[in-house]
Amino acid sequence: MPRRFPPVHALSAFEAAARAGSFAVAAQQLCITPSALSHRIRLLEEFVGDRLFIRDGRNLTLSAFGRSYLDVVVQALRTLTDFPLPHRTLSAQPRVKITVPPTFARYLLMPRLAEFTEAHPDIVVEVFLSVPLYDLCLNESDLEVRFGAGKYPDMVTTRLFGEPAFAVASPAYLERIGGIATPADLQKATLLRSALEQWKPWFEQAGLDWPEPMDALRVDDLGLLLEAIKHGHGVGLTRQHFAQEMIAKGEVVQLFDIRLEAPPHAYYVVYEQTSRTRPEVQLFIDWMMAAYPDSLRDA
């Protein structure tokens, strides 16, 4: 009969929860939901046939068995981590793993990334995608670009850049609704929604005492939001770097001269402090901080 081994993801969840003394904190560290972490703990408790934690309201303490089992788990995980891998060391290249929002990757990172790879051909760059506002925890990446409010506890957070937000629509849509001459005319338009580009600050800039729209299409990806605008679903807010190509082609047009100079959201570089100790990561961070302010000035 084959031997059964405890699931490694459950062991790491147990070790993280025991170290943090909190399921919520451990879940954040592992980039999973608290319910997912609780599920992993239950799975391990079913495997060992005993309780690992004693839960008393908000207090979380190890059971007597949990304390003794933790010593074994920590030692096992440390053995796996510290086991020498000579072949991997010999063949490993410096690499930087970066997680970015899809629209940033499409419009801002890929057109410039060759500058970094040509300057540092020995460094491998791995790009992963994340959905803004949904996954706010570093996973296995060395750094992230996040589009948000810039409030990320326990992380080094540096503003990369921000751009004014302005309203755009497709010519076909404007013709269909009879045109829009003033901001007040937006009352007859469908206002496309996004948690990333909220209307209320722009309304205030335009002198409109209107609430945030609560109906119509919502798209929480800025690239898809632009596609929805281009295809005539309504009026939406965007930024210059995303819309400039569509504006140049006449696929969308800017409405009014009103620009929200300081929108609530901007782009931030986010990473753990220890990431900067690796030279390749430091090089990539320095490159990003130098590259994007230049690109904004050239726009």
ABEGO torsion letter per residue (X at the ends): XBBBBBBAAAAAAAAAAAAAGBAAAAAAAAGBBAAAAAAAAAAAAAAAGBBABBBBEABBBBBAAAAAAAAAAAAAAAAAAABBBAAAAAABBBBBBBBBBAAAAAAAAAAAAAAAAAABAABBBBBBBBBBGABABBBABABBBBBBAGBBBGBBBBBABBBBBBBBBBAAAAAAAGEBABAAAAAABBBBBBAABBAAAAAAAAGBBBBBBABEBBBABAAAAAAAAAAGAEBBBBBAAAAAAAAAAGABBBBEABBBABBABBBBBBBBAAAAABAAAAAAAAAAAAAAAAAAAAX
